[in-house]
Amino acid sequence: MPDVTTETQTVPRPAGTGRWQPHHTLWAMLLGGWLFSYADRTITGPVVTWLIDNDHGMLGSATHPHALGGLIGSLFFAGYMLTQFPGGYLGDRFGPRTMLAISLVWAGLTTLASGLVTGLVAFVVLRVLTGLGEGVFYSNDRSLIAQRTPPAKAGLGMGVAITGLSIGLTVATVSAPHLLAWGAEVFGPEDAWRMPFLVLGGATLAFGWATAAYMRRIGGPLKATGSALRLLGISAVLCAAVMAVYLIADGAGLPSWGVAALECVLAFLLIGAVFARRGGRMGAVSRNREVLLLSFAFIAVMWNLWFFSFWSVSIVADAAHSSFQNAALVATFNAGAGLLGFPAGGWLSDRAKGRGRGRRPLLVAFTVVQGALVLVFAGYLHTHSTPSLWVMSVLLFITSLFFNALQPMAHALLNDVVDAAERGAAFGLFNLVGEIGAVISPALGGTLFDAYGSWTRAVVIDGALMLASAVLYGLVREGPART
């Protein structure tokens, strides 16, 4: 089988017709994919907070429950991180349409199963497997948008589609108290935590089948058998590796953040082995200076995203001494800002590019503002013993607005600095490296809270990392978009 898929690629129509176009339908479907996959992964954070607050046997009895809860989130992202690069490579080989459909069906099945198991280890295994399946979505989503969207609207398309991320975060955060209450009525208080996984997993599975039908309609039959078997084989090895590191490190008494750091080391050892065996496209991407700068800068972005996404309910509840439900409502201001930020960021970067100013200056400016606002939020938490829910809501919303806007700017800039044949591998490497932040931040944040009884230190680290990433963005050499 050839290394590059023979899938026919649609030539994008010229931009600016003003009418609904096929690429708009594609954006809408991919927005739905982001929505369901992010709801599936986000729900773990509120459920973990509920388990801790209710002294549930799975977590509440632990000596350091926040550290353990954060580690569960980190292990999900260890799986998610490890299939970023293989997912991009498989998308280049079998076609991104196929990998997107497989990712959503996979996520639905494993999320459903997460609500059926008994025992912490089995739950962790299924969260890792969910991450492994969802890890192939990102690079193929970005590649398919670039293939089927007019170049002048690529940034807008990436911003519109990834708006589903914020919707999914919001859906999971807002629905968590209600789903848990429903679960208590149906299953009893001890098993109430199962309901969010069952409901969201079933919804994702249904949307996954709908996505598969849509992908067949726009491009013909999917190469599902070969790609699914290849992904299953890769995932079986990676899941075993992740769990082995977890069990060995946990048995040796390493702190949760140390286990997360070891999972990052595992990721680079495995990807290093891939580079050693294969050259060509993957080797070229790994030597691209601009790709590497963007990838390492994105560590801070994923750190911020999953520190706040996983712990925002707990941060608000602890700081304001509020109820779980009120804290969940305030936390939605962090998630909901993406509804404006993502498309606005993509649109602004397209305009800047079209006017000859480039995407990079805007990306640097938004990153600096966002990092500074995170530090303002940390200062507010530190200086107020009982912060106002309204003030926290406003700060979270404005900070998240800039944060969400900068992401499609970075995605579109990455698309501009790689050849079309390398997009899948480039986006896979980009998110692989970036996911280091997602792996470490939930575990380290929980560990710092258990140690100091406050989230302030973790928030300060987050803001400092965002400011450091702005420096790396400033070093990127921007050129015309490649085809």
VEXLUMMAR-5500 format. One record per residue (C-alpha): x, y, z; residue in three letters. Coordinates in steps of 0.001 Angstrom, whole numbers, plus 500000, padded with zeros to 6 digits. Layout:
<gugus>
XYZala
...
</gugus>
This chain:
<gugus>
500000500000500000met
501444503419499147pro
502535505761501889asp
500260508540500719val
496537508101500305thr
495111508222496805thr
491934509847498113glu
490644512515495773thr
491024515999497205gln
488395518618496370thr
489773521853494984val
488319524649497163pro
486035527130495450arg
487061530776495432pro
486172532643498613ala
483668535427498869gly
480546534076497116thr
478412534974500135gly
476335531790499817arg
476353528582501810trp
479105526427500344gln
480116522764500798pro
483029523816502977his
480573525502505361his
478818522141505850thr
482209520552506492leu
482982523187509150trp
479632522490510815ala
480183518732510913met
483679519122512313leu
482355521607514878leu
480045518810516021gly
482982516436516218gly
484891518844518457trp
481769519349520577leu
481201515694521345phe
484844514707521755ser
485509517622524127tyr
482380516961526141ala
483586513369526572asp
486993514368527874arg
485876517414529893thr
483252515547531912ile
486018513708533785thr
487018516884535658gly
483588517711537156pro
482971514029537922val
486337513784539721val
485465516923541731thr
482101515353542642trp
483774512082543692leu
486161513986545967ile
483459516217547447asp
481252513205548189asn
484065511054549642asp
483349508368547067his
485343505200547533gly
487035505574544148met
488786508847545088leu
487468510399548273gly
489379508065550570ser
492749508815548938ala
495405510616550996thr
495852513198548235his
492575513083546271pro
493189516144544089his
496578514796543016ala
495029511418542174leu
492118513038540352gly
494492515211538358gly
496548512163537462leu
493475510514535932ile
493105513537533670gly
496817513454532883ser
496700509783531912leu
493864510520529480phe
496114513077527824phe
499056510693527841ala
496966508492525557gly
495717511495523588tyr
499258512758523119met
500686509448521947leu
498387509090518935thr
498799512662517698gln
501685511876515380phe
500567508363514338pro
497087509836513741gly
498474512446511376gly
500545509840509568tyr
497558507475509241leu
495478510386507946gly
498073511105505266asp
498018507417504325arg
494327506432504588phe
492710509853504275gly
491587512269506997pro
487884511511506391arg
488396507928507509thr
490358508802510628met
487828511431511741leu
484943508957511554ala
486917506257513393ile
487933508714516117ser
484367509702516969leu
482954506158516952val
485877505020519102trp
485360507881521582ala
481673507078521901gly
482295503397522634leu
485045503946525211thr
483163506760526983thr
480107504519527260leu
482293501752528667ala
483794504203531188ser
480378504462532807gly
479976500687533054leu
483205499545534700val
483895498964538366thr
487244499831539921gly
489769502632539538leu
492284500787537335val
489645499702534796ala
488309503267534717phe
491797504657534104val
492424502138531297val
489253503239529526leu
490125506912529928arg
493536506180528379val
491861504293525511leu
489457507208524985thr
492440509535524720gly
494182507242522233leu
491141507257519944gly
490440510970520237glu
494098511745519589gly
493724511145515849val
490948513742515447phe
492938516961515675tyr
495505516585512903ser
492974515150510456asn
490419517868511222asp
492992520568510453arg
494140518749507298ser
490630518242505910leu
489728521896506447ile
492913522968504653ala
492113520584501762gln
488499521634501223arg
488403525332502195thr
489443528302500028pro
492943529346501202pro
491765532866502031ala
489322531409504580lys
491461528628506054ala
491971530428509368gly
488269531224509671leu
487362527615508914gly
489721526306511553met
488325528821514040gly
484677527999513304val
485216524232513537ala
487153524378516787ile
484378526475518306thr
482897523065519064gly
485635522738521668leu
484103525541523726ser
480585524274523212ile
481671520818524361gly
483422522263527407leu
480316524273528239thr
477934521352527718val
479985519073529952ala
480455521675532690thr
476844522866532788val
475279519428532418ser
477472517694535003ala
475400518624538110pro
472155517665536370his
473482514390534976leu
474908513461538378leu
471562514247540031ala
469769512127537438trp
472307509375537984gly
471577509409541715ala
467879508946540983glu
468408506102538511val
471425504254539951phe
471565505488543535gly
474065507903545149pro
477004505485544962glu
476778505049541173asp
475536508502540187ala
478900509239538522trp
478128506720535764arg
475328508728534157met
477459511513532569pro
479617508955530771phe
476637506924529581leu
474737509923528231val
477678511675526558leu
479154508421525265gly
475858507440523638gly
475501510879522035ala
479063510750520677thr
478549507279519235leu
475397508413517402ala
477165511481516003phe
480132509314515015gly
477918507159512784trp
476375510299511266ala
479867511662510590thr
480895508435508871ala
477862508712506573ala
478684512343505766tyr
482336511568505058met
481337508808502626arg
478973511197500861arg
481593513901500267ile
484449511657499172gly
483389508071498542gly
484045504885500536pro
486157505088503680leu
489231502920504146lys
487942501948507545ala
489095498328507924thr
492804498790507342gly
493035502094509199ser
491011500839512182ala
493130497700512512leu
496317499759512293arg
495039502186514942leu
493946499288517189leu
497390497747516984gly
499129501024517760ile
496716501783520599ser
497100498361522223ala
500866498855522464val
500586502458523635leu
497900501706526234cys
500025498914527674ala
503013501273527814ala
501047504070529512val
499576501740532126met
502933500075532769ala
504537503450533480val
501600504404535707tyr
501602501178537745leu
505394501032538141ile
505730504722539046ala
502751504575541408asp
504165501473543070gly
507477503273543542ala
505693506127545325gly
506312508867542753leu
504094511963543071pro
501324512361540507ser
503143515081538573trp
506190512813538408gly
504105510031536869val
502762512530534309ala
506304513659533483ala
507361510044532918leu
504448509603530511glu
505842512546528505cys
509263510875528434val
507570507707527178leu
505942509688524378ala
509240511020523087phe
510955507649523332leu
508232506079521213leu
508181508891518669ile
511985508804518557gly
511745505139517626ala
509355506042514815val
511753508654513464phe
514620506164513652ala
512724503661511514arg
511178506001508967arg
512460508988507050gly
510789511027504324gly
507833513156505328arg
508058512547509078met
511775513293509130gly
511280516512507149ala
508577517730509522val
510703516995512590ser
513517519129511139arg
511299522085510208asn
512412524974512453arg
509080526793512303glu
507082523643513083val
509260522965516122leu
508989526544517424leu
505212526517517062leu
504985523059518631ser
506983523911521742phe
505168527239522137ala
501886525314522096phe
502839523424525272ile
501713526499527220ala
498416526645525308val
497519523043526118met
498718523537529702trp
496337526471530107asn
493460524746528336leu
493504521619530440trp
494492523147533748phe
491416525370533645phe
489164522873531867ser
489897520132534393phe
490041522177537590trp
487972525343536927ser
484971524068538907val
487214523219541844ser
489100526541541602ile
485893528567541779val
484288526397544465ala
487362526519546709asp
488080530235546266ala
484491531483546713ala
483336528679549038his
480389528167546689ser
478282525131545833ser
479246522653543121phe
476423523887540871gln
477274527605541259asn
480939526874540630ala
480034524943537475ala
478010527913536206leu
480893530352536800val
483338527952535129ala
481265528086531951thr
482479531654531417phe
485926530147530823asn
484547527585528378ala
481894529700526671gly
484224532493525535ala
485365530252522703gly
482054530803520935leu
483356534282520108leu
487094533808520437gly
487721530936518039phe
485989532290514914pro
487122535850515668ala
490739534742515969gly
490613532833512690gly
488925535747510891trp
491378538328512261leu
494401536233511261ser
493019535773507720asp
492544539536507402arg
496028540248508716ala
497491537719506295lys
495475539117503380gly
496674542647504096arg
500324541602504112gly
500904541975507856arg
501072538267508525gly
499568536172511298arg
502543536149513677arg
502342539715515141pro
498682539211516034leu
499426535819517575leu
502214537268519726val
500058540190520891ala
497096538013521883phe
499363535584523737thr
500984538376525767val
497597539833526717val
496244536422527695gln
499264535576529838gly
499047538914531622ala
495335538393532332leu
496020534970533860val
498482536601536247leu
495839539230537117val
493437536385537939phe
496093534791540165ala
496647538110541929gly
492925538480542546tyr
492701534999544086leu
495727535742546279his
494506539103547613thr
490862538188548285his
489938535592550876ser
486432535269549387thr
486557536377545742pro
483397537612544057ser
481751535122541704leu
480943537988539339trp
484523539278539225val
485858535762538631met
483287535274535862ser
484379538465534083val
488084537682534438leu
487623534119533208leu
485573535261530226phe
487950538006529035ile
491036535851529579thr
489455532954527727ser
488363535225524870leu
491987536077524051phe
493098532510524714phe
490606530967522321asn
491285533565519626ala
495012532849519554leu
494591529120518879gln
493292529250515265pro
495954531898514614met
498626529362515560ala
496920526580513578his
496680528713510429ala
500299529840510816leu
501412526216511055leu
499419525443507906asn
501302528246506144asp
504791526937506959val
504423523308505773val
503808521678502407asp
500355520243501745ala
501675516654501703ala
503094517151505213glu
500036518701506881arg
498836515603508697gly
502267514765510064ala
502966518410510940ala
499720518903512846phe
500260515544514539gly
503748516542515721leu
502477519991516715phe
499768518623518975asn
501957515784520237leu
504480518244521640val
501779520649522793gly
500014517899524730glu
502944517773527155ile
501170520677528827gly
497860518805528963ala
499522515724530468val
501350517534533269ile
499030520433534215ser
496069518533535768pro
498362516360537918ala
500713519176538935leu
497798521526539639gly
496136518973541917gly
499432518225543659thr
500065521933544343leu
496565522342545759phe
496990519378548096asp
500355520783549232ala
499373524444549758tyr
495568524423550021gly
495295527059547284ser
495214527218543478trp
497182530483543268thr
500616528950542606arg
499296526750539824ala
497588529741538164val
500823531794538328val
502767528985536620ile
500112528909533911asp
500395532639533189gly
504191532570533150ala
504208529745530613leu
501882531676528307met
504210534705528365leu
507183532436527597ala
505327530966524617ser
504894534459523150ala
508694534689522880val
508808531461520841leu
506034532667518545tyr
508039535813517920gly
510932533720516551leu
508834532038513855val
509732533050510310arg
506451533549508511glu
506202533126504760gly
503480532719502139pro
501110529765502502ala
502426526587500851arg
500412524311498599thr
</gugus>
